[in-house]
Amino acid sequence: MPLKDNRGTEQDGSPSEKFCSLCYKNGSFIDPNITVEQMQETAVKALRQKHWPNFLAKMAAGRIPKLERWKT
């Protein structure tokens, strides 16, 4: 999810510099047990609701495994 208008929030309510509103709120992950595949599905659905073309939504979701949350 692009961070520009979709930032999650830190504990103090400030916008997160790293995580979007789909997965991060009040300084913690909304669903800490979600898999990367489930997060990709969630992101595609959210982007499609914002009228993104399907191929762009899937391209964006394809980057999710490279994000800091999913690095092991």
C-alpha positions as CSV (number, residue, x, y, z in Angstrom):
1,M,0.0,0.0,0.0
2,P,1.5,3.4,-0.9
3,L,2.4,5.3,2.2
4,K,1.7,8.7,0.9
5,D,-2.0,8.8,2.1
6,N,-2.2,5.5,3.9
7,R,0.3,5.7,6.8
8,G,-0.3,3.6,9.9
9,T,0.1,5.3,13.3
10,E,2.6,5.1,16.1
11,Q,1.7,4.8,19.8
12,D,1.7,8.6,20.1
13,G,-0.7,8.9,17.1
14,S,2.0,10.2,14.7
15,P,2.1,8.7,11.2
16,S,4.4,5.7,10.7
17,E,7.3,6.2,8.5
18,K,7.5,2.4,7.7
19,F,4.0,0.8,7.8
20,C,0.7,1.5,6.1
21,S,-2.8,1.7,7.7
22,L,-3.8,-1.8,6.5
23,C,-1.3,-3.5,8.9
24,Y,-0.2,-1.0,11.6
25,K,-2.1,1.0,14.2
26,N,-1.1,2.6,17.5
27,G,2.4,1.3,17.3
28,S,1.7,-2.4,16.6
29,F,0.6,-4.7,13.8
30,I,-3.2,-5.0,13.5
31,D,-2.9,-8.7,12.7
32,P,0.6,-10.0,13.8
33,N,-0.2,-13.5,12.5
34,I,-1.2,-12.6,8.9
35,T,0.9,-14.3,6.3
36,V,2.6,-12.4,3.5
37,E,0.1,-14.0,1.0
38,Q,-2.9,-12.9,3.0
39,M,-1.4,-9.4,3.3
40,Q,-1.0,-9.3,-0.5
41,E,-4.6,-10.3,-0.9
42,T,-5.7,-7.6,1.5
43,A,-3.6,-5.0,-0.3
44,V,-5.0,-5.9,-3.7
45,K,-8.6,-5.6,-2.4
46,A,-7.9,-2.3,-0.8
47,L,-6.2,-0.9,-4.0
48,R,-9.0,-2.2,-6.2
49,Q,-11.5,-0.3,-3.9
50,K,-9.5,2.8,-4.6
51,H,-10.1,2.1,-8.3
52,W,-6.6,1.0,-9.1
53,P,-6.4,-1.3,-12.2
54,N,-6.0,-4.9,-11.3
55,F,-2.6,-5.3,-12.8
56,L,-1.2,-2.3,-10.9
57,A,-2.7,-3.5,-7.6
58,K,-1.1,-6.9,-8.1
59,M,2.3,-5.3,-9.0
60,A,2.2,-3.2,-5.9
61,A,1.2,-6.2,-3.8
62,G,4.1,-8.1,-5.3
63,R,6.5,-5.8,-3.5
64,I,5.1,-6.7,-0.1
65,P,7.5,-9.6,0.6
66,K,10.4,-7.1,0.3
67,L,9.1,-4.8,3.0
68,E,10.7,-4.6,6.4
69,R,7.9,-6.4,8.2
70,W,8.5,-9.6,6.1
71,K,12.3,-9.7,6.3
72,T,13.6,-12.5,8.4
